[in-house]
Amino acid sequence: MTPLPGSLGTGEVLGWRLDHKRFQAGWDSGEGAFKLGGRWNSKGVRAVYASIDPSTAILEVAVHKGFRTLDTVRHVLTAFEIADPSQIHVVEIGDIPNANWLRPGIPSAGQQQFGDALLADHPLLLIPSAVSQHSWNLMFDPVRASGLYKPHLQEDFALDTRLHPPAG
């Protein structure tokens, strides 16, 4: 597991997201997770999924869309600063009732309900990534976390072309 940033609770913590270009302005709406549900939220529960490093944010999107899409469709990388890192609730591996929830696969109803409860109790969450076992995801309900984060940077994303080489 990647160690938590040394500044957690005492300095700058950034969250990172990768979005399709058309969702650039609404990167923090939680609309996609609200409509479809996610690993840690049920349909109808608003959640913004991010990571605390850009590499994990890219992998989290690549696992669903593939490197071909990231190479050929415009995406935007967004970083945001957490105003008060002490507001982040850290969910350790041992806090998760079912170890399979941290493995790739379809989320269970129990897993989504667990996440719903965390989002209801905490404005910001750090939770282990299922894509990269040594990394952290940052999650929040944009309504509950309003005022606890602010945009830091937003830039066009360019995939390293070696990740989508020509066939043959």
C-alpha positions in Angstrom: 0.0 0.0 0.0 1.3 3.4 -0.9 1.9 5.3 2.4 -0.4 8.2 3.0 1.0 11.6 2.2 3.2 12.9 5.0 1.2 16.1 4.8 -2.1 14.4 5.6 -3.6 16.6 8.4 -0.8 19.2 8.1 -0.6 20.4 4.6 -1.6 20.2 0.9 -3.4 17.1 -0.3 -4.4 16.9 -3.9 -7.1 14.8 -5.5 -6.9 13.8 -9.2 -9.6 12.8 -11.7 -9.6 11.9 -15.4 -12.8 12.7 -17.3 -14.0 12.8 -20.9 -13.6 16.3 -22.2 -17.3 16.9 -22.4 -17.6 16.5 -18.6 -14.7 19.0 -17.9 -16.9 21.6 -16.3 -18.9 19.2 -14.2 -16.0 17.0 -13.0 -17.2 17.3 -9.4 -20.9 16.8 -9.9 -21.0 13.1 -9.1 -23.6 12.7 -11.8 -22.2 9.5 -13.4 -22.1 7.7 -10.0 -25.5 9.0 -9.1 -27.1 7.6 -12.3 -25.3 4.3 -12.5 -23.9 3.5 -9.0 -20.3 2.6 -8.5 -18.0 0.4 -6.5 -18.7 2.3 -3.3 -22.1 3.9 -3.9 -25.6 2.8 -4.9 -27.5 4.2 -7.8 -29.1 7.5 -6.5 -26.3 8.3 -4.2 -24.0 11.1 -5.4 -20.3 10.4 -5.3 -17.2 11.8 -6.9 -14.4 9.2 -7.4 -10.8 10.4 -7.5 -7.3 9.3 -6.5 -4.5 11.0 -4.5 -2.1 10.6 -7.4 -2.6 11.1 -11.1 -1.3 7.6 -12.1 -4.0 5.9 -10.2 -6.6 8.2 -11.5 -5.5 7.3 -15.1 -5.6 3.6 -14.3 -9.0 3.8 -12.7 -10.4 5.2 -16.0 -8.2 2.9 -18.2 -9.6 -0.2 -16.6 -13.1 0.7 -17.8 -12.4 2.5 -21.1 -9.1 1.0 -22.2 -6.0 2.7 -23.4 -7.3 2.8 -27.0 -10.1 5.2 -25.9 -7.7 7.3 -23.7 -5.4 7.6 -26.8 -8.1 8.6 -29.3 -10.8 10.5 -27.3 -10.1 13.8 -25.6 -9.9 13.6 -21.8 -9.1 16.2 -19.1 -7.0 15.7 -16.0 -8.2 17.6 -13.0 -6.4 18.2 -9.7 -8.2 19.7 -6.7 -6.9 20.7 -3.3 -8.4 19.5 -0.1 -8.7 22.7 2.1 -8.6 20.8 5.4 -7.0 17.4 5.2 -8.0 16.6 8.7 -11.6 16.2 7.3 -10.5 13.1 5.4 -11.6 9.8 6.9 -9.2 7.0 6.1 -10.7 3.6 5.4 -8.0 1.0 6.1 -8.0 -2.4 4.6 -8.9 -3.9 7.9 -12.0 -1.7 8.1 -13.5 -3.4 5.0 -15.8 -6.3 6.0 -15.2 -8.4 2.8 -11.7 -8.7 1.3 -13.2 -9.4 -2.1 -14.5 -5.8 -2.2 -10.9 -4.8 -2.9 -10.5 -7.1 -5.8 -11.6 -6.3 -9.4 -15.1 -7.4 -10.1 -18.7 -6.3 -10.0 -19.6 -4.6 -6.6 -22.1 -6.3 -4.4 -25.1 -4.6 -2.8 -23.4 -4.9 0.6 -20.3 -3.1 -0.7 -22.4 -0.3 -2.1 -24.4 0.0 1.1 -21.1 0.1 3.1 -19.9 3.0 0.9 -23.2 4.8 1.1 -22.9 4.8 4.9 -19.3 6.0 4.7 -20.4 8.9 2.4 -23.2 9.8 4.7 -20.9 9.9 7.8 -17.8 11.6 6.3 -17.4 14.4 3.8 -14.2 13.0 2.4 -12.9 9.4 2.2 -9.7 7.8 1.4 -10.2 4.1 0.5 -7.9 1.5 -1.0 -8.0 1.2 -4.8 -9.1 -2.1 -6.3 -7.2 -1.3 -9.5 -3.9 -0.7 -7.9 -3.6 -2.5 -4.5 -0.9 -0.1 -3.2 -2.8 3.1 -4.0 -5.7 5.2 -2.6 -8.9 6.5 -4.0 -10.4 9.7 -2.7 -14.2 9.9 -2.6 -16.7 12.6 -1.7 -20.3 13.6 -1.9 -20.0 17.0 -3.6 -22.9 18.5 -1.6 -21.5 17.3 1.8 -17.9 18.3 0.8 -18.8 21.7 -0.5 -16.2 24.2 0.6 -13.7 21.5 1.6 -12.0 21.4 -1.8 -11.1 23.8 -4.5 -9.8 23.4 -8.1 -6.0 23.3 -8.4 -5.4 22.7 -12.1 -7.2 21.3 -15.1 -5.4 20.3 -18.3 -5.9 18.3 -21.5 -4.7 14.7 -21.0 -2.3 13.1 -23.4 -1.7 9.4 -23.1 1.8 8.0 -23.7 1.4 6.5 -27.1 3.4 3.4 -26.1 0.3 2.3 -24.1 -1.6 2.0 -27.4 0.9 0.7 -30.0 0.0 -0.3 -33.5 -1.1 -3.9 -34.0 1.4 -6.5 -35.2 
